[in-house]
Amino acid sequence: MKTSAADTGLVLIAHGSQEQTANADAFHLAAELKKRGPYQIVEVSFLELTEPTIDQAVRACLQAGAKTVILTPYFLSAGVHVRRDLSGVEKRLSDEHLQVQFRLAEPLGRHPSLVEIVLERAGAAGAS
């Protein structure tokens, strides 16, 4: 099945918090991702504590025409939630939607850009 960014949905998955200002970061990131492209179908979801759920975000992607859905953890490390919970979600969704490809992206983890971000944040704190 050949897909393109036009028919690929990106589901940003954050942990979720009862504090809505904490959840707002995920919505901000999703808006920026959509604005910059290449994905035009970008949905936010939360693993627990609040909505939209992963299933709700996936439904929105499918309704928008996604043939492939990339489940993108907005988590720093590949702990239990990513390795066990989200891997299980990917398998369940693949079993429920046979006509759709689901892919689980790696968490932010050891990406080299994080070093730059941490140095920038530390520098800003040191300068204030």
N, CA, C and O of each residue as an XYZ file, in Angstrom:
512
protein
N       0.848     -1.176      0.000
C       0.000      0.000      0.000
C       0.894      1.240      0.000
O       1.611      1.488      0.970
N       0.856      2.003     -1.061
C       1.664      3.213     -1.177
C       0.891      4.391     -0.589
O      -0.267      4.625     -0.937
N       1.548      5.125      0.307
C       0.909      6.281      0.925
C       1.811      7.493      0.786
O       2.999      7.373      0.484
N       1.238      8.640      1.008
C       1.996      9.886      0.978
C       1.642     10.685      2.222
O       0.758     10.297      2.986
N       2.332     11.799      2.424
C       2.026     12.649      3.578
C       0.585     13.142      3.519
O      -0.021     13.416      4.555
N       0.036     13.255      2.316
C      -1.345     13.737      2.169
C      -2.364     12.754      2.736
O      -3.419     13.164      3.219
N      -2.056     11.466      2.680
C      -3.009     10.490      3.223
C      -2.444      9.763      4.443
O      -2.819      8.631      4.746
N      -1.533     10.449      5.131
C      -0.955      9.923      6.363
C      -1.362     10.815      7.524
O      -1.168     12.031      7.492
N      -1.920     10.200      8.536
C      -2.291     10.931      9.735
C      -1.219     10.782     10.793
O      -0.601      9.727     10.935
N      -1.011     11.851     11.528
C      -0.056     11.860     12.623
C      -0.843     12.035     13.918
O      -1.525     13.044     14.097
N      -0.754     11.067     14.813
C      -1.420     11.157     16.109
C      -0.345     11.394     17.157
O       0.445     10.503     17.468
N      -0.327     12.589     17.688
C       0.600     12.952     18.751
C       0.019     12.426     20.057
O      -1.105     12.770     20.422
N       0.777     11.598     20.758
C       0.280     10.968     21.982
C       1.069     11.472     23.180
O       2.251     11.167     23.332
N       0.410     12.237     24.018
C       1.007     12.699     25.271
C       0.434     11.870     26.414
O      -0.556     11.160     26.236
N       1.048     11.959     27.570
C       0.571     11.195     28.723
C      -0.815     11.637     29.132
O      -1.704     10.805     29.316
N      -1.013     12.937     29.277
C      -2.277     13.482     29.747
C      -2.169     13.894     31.195
O      -1.499     13.244     31.998
N      -2.835     14.979     31.517
C      -2.795     15.522     32.869
C      -4.172     16.065     33.220
O      -4.938     16.461     32.342
N      -4.477     16.079     34.500
C      -5.708     16.725     34.941
C      -5.571     18.237     34.858
O      -6.567     18.960     34.883
N      -4.330     18.716     34.759
C      -4.046     20.143     34.625
C      -4.062     20.508     33.134
O      -3.148     20.155     32.389
N      -5.093     21.205     32.720
C      -5.272     21.477     31.282
C      -4.152     22.336     30.689
O      -3.866     22.226     29.497
N      -3.520     23.182     31.493
C      -2.417     23.968     30.938
C      -1.257     23.062     30.531
O      -0.523     23.380     29.595
N      -1.085     21.938     31.224
C      -0.051     20.972     30.838
C      -0.404     20.316     29.501
O       0.479     20.070     28.678
N      -1.661     20.038     29.288
C      -2.104     19.417     28.029
C      -2.010     20.384     26.851
O      -1.910     19.957     25.701
N      -2.042     21.668     27.134
C      -2.014     22.684     26.072
C      -0.734     22.602     25.241
O      -0.745     22.947     24.059
N       0.364     22.150     25.842
C       1.620     22.022     25.087
C       1.462     21.076     23.898
O       1.999     21.335     22.821
N       0.735     19.993     24.088
C       0.535     19.026     23.001
C      -0.277     19.654     21.868
O       0.022     19.437     20.694
N      -1.295     20.426     22.216
C      -2.098     21.084     21.184
C      -1.273     22.127     20.428
O      -1.416     22.286     19.216
N      -0.413     22.832     21.157
C       0.461     23.820     20.508
C       1.404     23.117     19.525
O       1.563     23.561     18.388
N       2.022     22.027     19.967
C       2.932     21.287     19.093
C       2.206     20.758     17.864
O       2.729     20.840     16.752
N       1.015     20.219     18.051
C       0.247     19.689     16.914
C      -0.061     20.791     15.901
O       0.035     20.567     14.695
N      -0.424     21.957     16.376
C      -0.716     23.075     15.465
C       0.534     23.466     14.679
O       0.454     23.747     13.483
N       1.677     23.485     15.344
C       2.936     23.816     14.654
C       3.318     22.747     13.641
O       3.780     23.066     12.546
N       3.127     21.479     13.997
C       3.423     20.391     13.063
C       2.564     20.497     11.810
O       3.051     20.322     10.692
N       1.294     20.781     12.006
C       0.385     20.902     10.864
C       0.755     22.109     10.003
O       0.710     22.045      8.774
N       1.116     23.196     10.655
C       1.469     24.419      9.933
C       2.727     24.220      9.080
O       2.797     24.711      7.953
N       3.705     23.512      9.610
C       4.979     23.318      8.906
C       4.941     22.195      7.891
O       5.751     22.165      6.965
N       3.994     21.258      8.059
C       3.905     20.137      7.128
C       5.005     19.136      7.391
O       5.826     19.364      8.280
N       5.060     18.049      6.666
C       4.260     17.741      5.490
C       2.894     17.128      5.806
O       2.081     16.939      4.902
N       2.633     16.818      7.077
C       1.378     16.164      7.438
C       0.265     17.187      7.602
O       0.400     18.153      8.354
N      -0.829     16.968      6.897
C      -1.985     17.851      7.038
C      -3.013     17.294      8.008
O      -3.867     18.022      8.513
N      -2.921     16.000      8.261
C      -3.811     15.354      9.231
C      -2.991     15.146     10.502
O      -2.169     14.233     10.580
N      -3.223     16.000     11.490
C      -2.491     15.930     12.753
C      -3.507     16.022     13.878
O      -4.282     16.976     13.951
N      -3.498     15.032     14.750
C      -4.435     15.000     15.875
C      -3.683     14.794     17.178
O      -2.659     14.112     17.221
N      -4.201     15.388     18.231
C      -3.655     15.214     19.581
C      -4.443     14.125     20.289
O      -5.653     13.988     20.105
N      -3.732     13.351     21.103
C      -4.407     12.373     21.952
C      -3.644     12.244     23.257
O      -2.492     12.662     23.382
N      -4.329     11.650     24.223
C      -3.725     11.451     25.535
C      -3.906     10.001     25.952
O      -4.964      9.405     25.747
N      -2.863      9.452     26.535
C      -2.887      8.062     26.975
C      -3.861      7.865     28.126
O      -4.535      6.837     28.206
N      -3.936      8.851     29.020
C      -4.836      8.721     30.159
C      -5.166     10.092     30.753
O      -4.534     11.093     30.414
N      -6.129     10.123     31.612
C      -6.533     11.269     32.428
C      -7.356     12.336     31.724
O      -8.001     13.144     32.393
N      -7.354     12.366     30.402
C      -8.118     13.393     29.701
C      -8.390     12.963     28.267
O      -7.915     11.917     27.824
N      -9.134     13.750     27.566
C      -9.458     13.487     26.154
C      -8.897     14.595     25.287
O      -8.596     15.686     25.770
N      -8.757     14.309     24.010
C      -9.179     13.128     23.263
C      -8.280     11.923     23.527
O      -7.080     12.051     23.769
N      -8.900     10.763     23.471
C      -8.169      9.506     23.622
C      -7.465      9.179     22.305
O      -7.697      9.820     21.281
N      -6.612      8.181     22.359
C      -5.943      7.724     21.137
C      -6.974      7.251     20.123
O      -6.872      7.579     18.941
N      -7.962      6.488     20.565
C      -8.994      6.005     19.642
C      -9.771      7.156     19.008
O     -10.089      7.102     17.820
N     -10.077      8.189     19.776
C     -10.790      9.343     19.216
C      -9.935     10.045     18.165
O     -10.443     10.441     17.116
N      -8.645     10.200     18.438
C      -7.756     10.856     17.476
C      -7.592     10.013     16.214
O      -7.560     10.550     15.107
N      -7.489      8.703     16.377
C      -7.376      7.816     15.213
C      -8.643      7.912     14.363
O      -8.560      7.995     13.138
N      -9.814      7.900     15.003
C     -11.073      8.037     14.246
C     -11.076      9.336     13.437
O     -11.500      9.347     12.282
N     -10.607     10.422     14.040
C     -10.562     11.701     13.327
C      -9.627     11.614     12.118
O      -9.933     12.170     11.063
N      -8.509     10.933     12.258
C      -7.585     10.750     11.133
C      -8.238      9.946     10.014
O      -8.131     10.302      8.840
N      -8.912      8.868     10.382
C      -9.556      8.019      9.373
C     -10.677      8.776      8.675
O     -10.848      8.643      7.463
N     -11.440      9.567      9.420
C     -12.506     10.369      8.815
C     -11.936     11.420      7.863
O     -12.600     11.825      6.909
N     -10.695     11.862      8.127
C     -10.042     12.844      7.252
C      -9.381     12.191      6.044
O      -8.825     12.883      5.191
N      -9.439     10.861      5.968
C      -8.927     10.155      4.798
C      -7.576      9.487      4.963
O      -6.976      9.078      3.970
N      -7.084      9.364      6.172
C      -5.777      8.734      6.378
C      -5.821      7.248      6.039
O      -6.738      6.527      6.431
N      -4.806      6.814      5.303
C      -4.627      5.400      4.994
C      -3.498      4.808      5.833
O      -3.407      3.593      6.012
N      -2.643      5.688      6.340
C      -1.571      5.324      7.251
C      -1.680      6.264      8.440
O      -1.940      7.455      8.275
N      -1.480      5.727      9.640
C      -1.506      6.552     10.849
C      -0.214      6.298     11.615
O       0.098      5.168     11.990
N       0.522      7.374     11.834
C       1.755      7.292     12.611
C       1.436      7.707     14.041
O       1.057      8.849     14.300
N       1.594      6.773     14.953
C       1.380      7.026     16.373
C       2.694      7.588     16.920
O       3.702      6.884     16.971
N       2.677      8.845     17.324
C       3.900      9.561     17.660
C       3.936      9.906     19.144
O       3.257     10.838     19.576
N       4.723      9.165     19.934
C       4.776      9.434     21.368
C       5.440     10.773     21.678
O       6.553     11.051     21.231
N       4.745     11.581     22.441
C       5.308     12.839     22.951
C       5.798     12.539     24.369
O       5.343     13.122     25.354
N       6.757     11.591     24.424
C       7.343     11.099     25.661
C       8.856     11.203     25.525
O       9.402     11.036     24.434
N       9.520     11.476     26.625
C      10.973     11.562     26.572
C      11.641     10.208     26.450
O      12.620     10.079     25.716
N      11.151      9.204     27.138
C      11.860      7.930     27.116
C      10.931      6.774     26.766
O       9.705      6.874     26.819
N      11.573      5.690     26.411
C      10.841      4.498     25.970
C      10.556      3.602     27.164
O      11.022      2.464     27.219
N       9.802      4.108     28.105
C       9.444      3.332     29.285
C       8.251      2.432     29.017
O       7.951      2.086     27.875
N       7.587      2.065     30.086
C       6.465      1.133     30.018
C       5.361      1.645     29.107
O       4.791      0.874     28.335
N       5.050      2.940     29.185
C       3.960      3.458     28.356
C       4.249      3.287     26.873
O       3.354      2.925     26.109
N       5.471      3.538     26.458
C       5.800      3.429     25.030
C       5.981      1.970     24.625
O       5.362      1.509     23.666
N       6.807      1.261     25.336
C       7.142     -0.105     24.922
C       5.993     -1.082     25.109
O       5.793     -1.954     24.263
N       5.248     -0.966     26.169
C       4.167     -1.926     26.409
C       2.820     -1.356     25.981
O       2.141     -1.936     25.134
N       2.432     -0.224     26.562
C       1.092      0.306     26.330
C       0.887      0.725     24.874
O      -0.075      0.296     24.237
N       1.776      1.550     24.349
C       1.572      2.040     22.983
C       1.819      0.963     21.934
O       1.187      0.978     20.877
N       2.724      0.036     22.205
C       2.897     -1.098     21.288
C       1.616     -1.924     21.239
O       1.213     -2.395     20.176
N       0.979     -2.095     22.397
C      -0.297     -2.809     22.446
C      -1.395     -2.076     21.706
O      -2.217     -2.694     21.030
N      -1.411     -0.759     21.830
C      -2.402      0.050     21.106
C      -2.196     -0.097     19.603
O      -3.157     -0.258     18.851
N      -0.939     -0.040     19.168
C      -0.651     -0.187     17.731
C      -1.160     -1.541     17.219
O      -1.782     -1.613     16.159
N      -0.897     -2.591     17.962
C      -1.348     -3.927     17.533
C      -2.872     -4.003     17.500
O      -3.446     -4.509     16.536
N      -3.527     -3.502     18.546
C      -4.992     -3.547     18.601
C      -5.603     -2.767     17.440
O      -6.535     -3.242     16.792
N      -5.085     -1.583     17.181
C      -5.626     -0.775     16.089
C      -5.412     -1.456     14.739
O      -6.292     -1.424     13.879
N      -4.248     -2.070     14.556
C      -3.969     -2.788     13.309
C      -4.941     -3.952     13.122
O      -5.379     -4.225     12.005
N      -5.272     -4.626     14.203
C      -6.225     -5.743     14.138
C      -7.648     -5.261     13.865
O      -8.424     -5.954     13.206
N      -7.993     -4.071     14.371
C      -9.348     -3.535     14.195
C      -9.551     -2.864     12.840
O     -10.665     -2.850     12.319
N      -8.497     -2.315     12.273
C      -8.592     -1.556     11.014
C      -7.613     -2.168     10.008
O      -6.526     -1.635      9.784
N      -8.004     -3.271      9.419
C      -7.106     -4.019      8.540
C      -6.692     -3.243      7.293
O      -5.646     -3.529      6.710
N      -7.490     -2.274      6.881
C      -7.199     -1.516      5.662
C      -6.252     -0.346      5.917
O      -5.884      0.360      4.978
N      -5.852     -0.130      7.176
C      -5.013      1.014      7.547
C      -3.687      0.506      8.090
O      -3.643     -0.475      8.833
N      -2.597      1.188      7.711
C      -1.287      0.875      8.276
C      -1.080      1.754      9.502
O      -1.272      2.968      9.445
N      -0.693      1.141     10.599
C      -0.353      1.877     11.816
C       1.129      1.683     12.079
O       1.648      0.569     11.997
N       1.805      2.782     12.397
C       3.226      2.729     12.709
C       3.464      3.491     14.000
O       2.920      4.578     14.199
N       4.268      2.925     14.867
C       4.605      3.565     16.131
C       5.991      4.178     16.007
O       6.974      3.465     15.805
N       6.068      5.493     16.128
C       7.346      6.201     16.063
C       8.081      6.045     17.395
O       7.486      5.683     18.410
N       9.352      6.318     17.370
C      10.161      6.300     18.586
C       9.828      7.524     19.441
O       9.408      8.551     18.907
N      10.009      7.427     20.756
C       9.827      8.604     21.610
C      10.963      9.603     21.371
O      11.917      9.296     20.656
N      10.867     10.764     21.950
C      11.871     11.809     21.755
C      13.248     11.354     22.220
O      14.249     11.615     21.552
N      13.299     10.688     23.339
C      14.470     10.002     23.865
C      15.832     10.586     23.600
O      16.156     11.675     24.073
N      16.631      9.861     22.842
C      18.031     10.220     22.630
C      18.261     11.021     21.353
O      19.377     11.053     20.834
N      17.235     11.655     20.854
C      17.413     12.440     19.636
C      18.431     13.551     19.889
O      18.351     14.235     20.909
N      19.379     13.740     18.981
C      20.439     14.732     19.198
C      19.930     16.169     19.392
O      20.597     16.974     20.042
N      18.791     16.488     18.849
C      18.266     17.849     19.014
C      17.928     18.157     20.468
O      17.902     19.324     20.859
N      17.670     17.136     21.273
C      17.338     17.367     22.675
C      18.517     17.960     23.438
O      18.316     18.735     24.373
N      19.734     17.612     23.058
C      20.906     18.195     23.704
C      20.887     19.709     23.513
O      21.118     20.464     24.458
N      20.614     20.142     22.297
C      20.564     21.579     22.009
C      19.451     22.266     22.793
O      19.638     23.369     23.307
N      18.318     21.629     22.882
C      17.183     22.201     23.615
C      17.529     22.354     25.093
O      17.267     23.400     25.687
N      18.116     21.316     25.689
C      18.480     21.380     27.112
C      19.525     22.465     27.345
O      19.425     23.219     28.313
N      20.519     22.554     26.477
C      21.540     23.604     26.620
C      20.915     24.993     26.493
O      21.286     25.908     27.227
N      19.978     25.154     25.575
C      19.308     26.442     25.405
C      18.500     26.804     26.653
O      18.560     27.940     27.122
N      17.753     25.850     27.187
C      16.954     26.097     28.395
C      17.867     26.405     29.589
O      17.576     27.312     30.369
N      18.950     25.668     29.735
C      19.871     25.905     30.839
C      20.530     27.272     30.706
O      20.688     27.990     31.693
N      20.909     27.624     29.498
C      21.499     28.940     29.261
C      20.559     30.071     29.593
O      20.960     31.077     30.179
N      19.303     29.903     29.216
C      18.289     30.926     29.512
C      18.087     31.068     31.016
O      17.953     32.178     31.530
N      18.068     29.940     31.715
C      17.898     29.985     33.178
C      19.113     30.609     33.839
O      18.977     31.357     34.807
N      20.295     30.310     33.326
C      21.526     30.876     33.891
C      21.649     32.367     33.662
O      22.273     33.075     34.451
N      21.047     32.846     32.571
C      21.129     34.272     32.229
C      20.121     35.107     32.987
O      20.245     36.330     33.059
N      19.107     34.440     33.559
C      18.069     35.223     34.232
C      18.364     35.465     35.701
O      17.575     36.110     36.392
